[in-house]
Structures are given as C-alpha cells and as structure tokens.
Amino acid sequence: MGKIDKEKEQISWIKFWIGVGVASIMGLISYLVNHYEKSNIYLIGAKQ
C-alpha cells in the first residue's frame, strides 16, 4: 500500500472518531434538554 493510501485510511479513522464524539455530545445535550427538571441539579453543579 502506498503512503497516500495509509494517509487516507488514517484520515478516515479520524473522521469516524470525530463523528462518534459529536454524536455523543449531541445525545448528551438532547438528554439534558428533554430531562431538564431531573438534570437541573447536575447543571447547577457544573456551573460551580
């Protein structure tokens, strides 16, 4: 495999893990928005 192919594969893995991270953050934010009453304590703790 050529050097360019290895670089493309590495970029593909990086894009995959960035997608996983973004999806995780969006899921957490949507959970906090939908369960605001229950998560209010956690939000107050995060501000301090």
TAFENCOR-V261604 format. One record per run of one state. SS is the DSSP state (H for helix, E for strand, C for the rest). FROM is the first residue (numbers start at 1). TO is the last residue. If there is no record, write none. Layout:
# TAFENCOR-V261604
SS/FROM/TO
SS/FROM/TO
This chain:
# TAFENCOR-V261604
C/1/2
H/3/34
C/35/35
H/36/47
C/48/48
